[in-house]
């Protein structure tokens, strides 16, 4: 499916359920929120987005427990889930999307290579996550991650509804 079709499907779901959405982004730096606001009429459902690039911001701005980051690392499914849950609580939203990862070209390790992105989502207080490895330039990795984050939220909502 194309980015535009995911945008349309997300809007349809939020409208049908009358749900509020929020986002917390690290490596995507606001691209998820920017993609969401491509949708005309989304202001009825999109509450707010946070760019929590540093670990400190994840803790101080949205309320991620520091122990999660210390135990699992900033790029982990556990941190992505904690970000999603904290964002939904902070924004009082029904669902949320989070991203954390290494967009490159530097910063990768053997355990967490460049292109490794953890995507989290929260749906009515339950968290889900996936780890994906993207290839490409920094910008291409960030763009792919933003679209995948929206796709993943849609998939999870449709699975649990």
Secondary structure, DSSP 8 states (H G I E B T S, - for coil): --HHHHHHHHHHHHHHHT--EEEEESTTTTHHHHHHTTSTTGGGTEEEEEE--SHHHHHHHH---HHHHHHH-SSSHHHHHHHHHHHHHHHT-SEEEEEEE--SSS---SSS-TTEEEEEEEETTEEEEEEEE--S-HHHHHHHHHHHHHHHHHHHHHHH-
